[in-house]
Structures are given as structure tokens and as C-alpha cells.
Amino acid sequence: MIRTTNAHLFIAAQTHPGQSGKNNEDNFAVSAYTLSQHNPMPVVVAVVSDGIGGHRAGEVASAMVVNGISGMATQANGGNPLALFQESFYRISEEIFKQAELDATRRGMGATVSCAWVVGDVLYIAYAGDSRIYFIREGKIRQVSRDHTWVQEAVEKGVLSSSQIKTHPNLHVIRRYLGSETPPEPDLRLFLTPNDNDAKAKANQGLLLQPGDVILLCTDGLTDLVNASEILETLQGKTLNQTALALVDLANQRGGHDNITTVLLGMPFDKKQHKPGWVMG
């Protein structure tokens, strides 16, 4: 693909270390492309990653994830995003693990990741860990990713109720991340309804976007403190830049106990004919 300076989507992003005094181990990138010299179809690739590990090792791991996926996207032909997710997750996870084994100060480092790949008006996603992806359309918000955490597995197995998650001591135990000894499979499920089974969620890939749709990628520093309905409410009447700032501010007002990163991608719309809730600008 060919890098370009102008994206066909509205894009906004913010990252903040939070209020705990810890180093910011989140990283993100949003890149715009055209498919080739002969095919001007626009493409946007967004990656958000939250590092795991002390002594700045988490920051190293998340940077490797973001730079690695972005770099591989640049070299790709753009025709098969899901195959690229598969290859990049495996290759980058293996490299993180090898580096951690060579440097005792980075032992155990890893990173969560969420990715969105928009080709024209078609969406593909992939993720590992608890950095989430939300989809907003016509005043409704859906979490289209699924957390890879101990508590999420417990809820799915009926061991915990959803109301018990926030206070459970295993809330932040990650079950899938890049940098693990066995490289993880990218989760390619895209959940559009609560009733989607795994097969249906995978079949939702290649979702046709509509004018005014918004995709939000974010780390758990936001979602631990701000719920989905509050995200939707924050978006109303604001530009995407204003929304990204407001979400970070809201998480910080509530304690900001972790790094906070938000990336918003918005499909353009006709102001006279369409009212998605947010404002272009």
C-alpha cells in the first residue's frame, strides 16, 4: 500500500498517563494509505496497544506492537487484512518474547492490542487482551470486541455475574496478549448483537460502514472508569477531537488510575441529510 497524508475518515486520538504517576505504557498509531498506484481505494489502519511489564518494559512492548503492525500494513497489498492480522500478531508476539528473554529488565513484558482496518467503507478488526473496540451507529453503541480476561471467561462460564466484575481481584488478569510464550491467535470476532455466536461474529468481518458511523479503540484506562453509555453521551454534539479529550478528562476526573488512550474514526456524512450525533470539524 502507499502511505498518504490525507485520510478519508475523520480521525481523533488522545493519550494520557493518568493520575497515578506511572509511565505511559500505551501506544497508538493511525495511518492512511491508498491500495496501490493503480487502485486509489483509500485505507485507514488504526492500532492501540497497552503495555504489560515494569521498568518501562510495557512501553517497549506496546511500541513494538504498534510499529510492527503499522510497518507490516505498509508492506501489504491491502487485499486481505485478516491474514495480515494473523501473521503480524504471531511475528510481533514472538519478537517481544525473544527480547524479553534476552533482557532481565524486560522479562515478562507484553502488550494488549486492538486494530481497525477500514478499506473504503468496509471494516475489519482484530484484537488480543482488554483494549476494546466500540462501534457507534444511529445513537447506539456496541462493544464489538470481547475482553480476554479471567473475569470475562468467568462470566461466560456462569461463574461470575456481570455485576461482580468491577470489584473482582482478578479484574486485570489478561488471558491473551502479544509477548506470551505461545504466540496468541488474533481474535477476529466482531460482535454486532448480544446474540452473536462465534461463527456469526466472525462472519460480521467486512462490515459495511454507513455515513456517520464511529469506531472507538481504547485502553482499559478509559473503560475501567467510563462505561459505554457514558461514551455515547460524551460524543453527542461534539467533534471527534472534542470527544477524545472529554473522554480522557472524564477518566482522569474519576481517578485516572491507569494510562488512558482513545482513537476515534468517523465516517463522513452529509450535514443536511444525516444527524449521527457528533459534529464534523
ZIZI-V6350 format. One record per pair of residues at least 12 apart in sequence whose ideal C-beta (glycine too) atoms are under 6 Angstrom apart, sorted by the first residue. I is the first residue (numbers start at 1). J is the second residue. D is the distance in whole Angstrom. If there is no record, write none. Layout:
i=[I;I]
j=[J;J]
d=[D;D]
//
This chain:
i=[1;1;1;2;2;3;4;4;7;7;8;9;9;10;10;11;11;12;12;12;12;13;13;14;14;14;14;15;16;16;17;18;18;18;18;18;19;19;20;23;24;25;25;25;25;25;26;26;26;26;27;27;27;27;28;28;28;29;29;29;30;31;31;32;35;41;43;43;44;45;45;46;46;46;47;47;47;48;48;48;48;48;49;49;49;49;49;50;50;50;51;52;53;53;55;57;57;61;61;61;61;61;62;64;65;65;65;65;68;69;72;81;81;82;85;85;86;89;90;92;93;93;93;94;96;96;97;109;110;110;110;111;112;112;112;112;113;113;114;114;114;114;116;116;121;122;123;123;124;125;126;126;127;127;128;128;128;129;129;129;130;130;130;131;132;132;132;133;133;134;135;136;137;139;141;141;144;144;148;148;150;150;151;151;151;151;188;189;189;190;190;192;209;211;211;211;212;212;212;213;214;215;216;217;218;219;221;221;221;222;222;222;222;225;225;226;226;234;234;235;235;236;239;239;240;240;244;244;247;248]
j=[33;35;78;33;34;33;32;34;32;44;42;44;265;240;266;30;265;240;241;244;264;28;263;244;245;248;262;261;248;260;259;221;256;258;259;260;252;256;257;56;259;51;58;59;62;259;50;219;259;261;49;62;63;66;48;261;263;47;66;70;46;45;70;44;78;120;78;119;118;73;117;116;217;263;66;69;115;114;131;217;261;263;62;65;66;111;113;112;131;219;111;110;108;109;105;106;109;96;109;110;111;179;111;96;92;111;113;178;92;88;88;117;124;188;126;186;186;186;183;178;178;179;183;183;178;179;179;179;177;178;179;178;129;130;131;177;128;178;127;131;133;217;215;217;209;206;207;209;205;190;186;188;145;187;176;177;184;148;174;177;147;149;220;219;145;218;223;145;217;216;215;214;213;277;228;232;190;191;175;176;170;173;165;168;170;171;202;201;202;204;205;204;267;267;269;274;269;274;276;267;266;265;264;263;262;261;258;259;260;247;251;260;262;251;254;250;251;246;247;277;278;277;279;281;264;266;262;264;262;260]
d=[4;6;5;6;5;6;5;6;4;5;4;5;5;5;4;5;6;4;4;4;5;6;5;4;6;5;5;4;5;5;6;6;4;5;5;6;6;4;5;6;5;3;4;5;6;6;5;5;4;4;5;4;5;4;5;6;5;5;5;5;5;5;5;5;5;5;5;5;5;5;5;5;6;5;5;5;5;5;5;4;6;6;4;4;5;5;5;5;5;4;5;4;5;3;5;4;4;5;4;5;4;5;4;6;6;5;5;6;4;5;5;4;4;6;4;4;6;4;5;6;4;6;4;5;6;4;5;6;4;6;3;5;2;6;4;5;5;6;4;4;5;5;5;6;5;5;4;6;5;6;4;6;5;5;5;6;5;5;5;5;4;5;5;5;5;6;6;4;5;4;6;4;5;6;5;4;5;5;5;4;4;4;5;5;6;6;6;4;6;4;6;5;5;5;4;5;4;5;3;5;5;4;5;4;5;5;4;5;4;6;5;5;6;5;4;5;6;5;6;6;5;5;5;4;4;5;5;6;5;5]
//
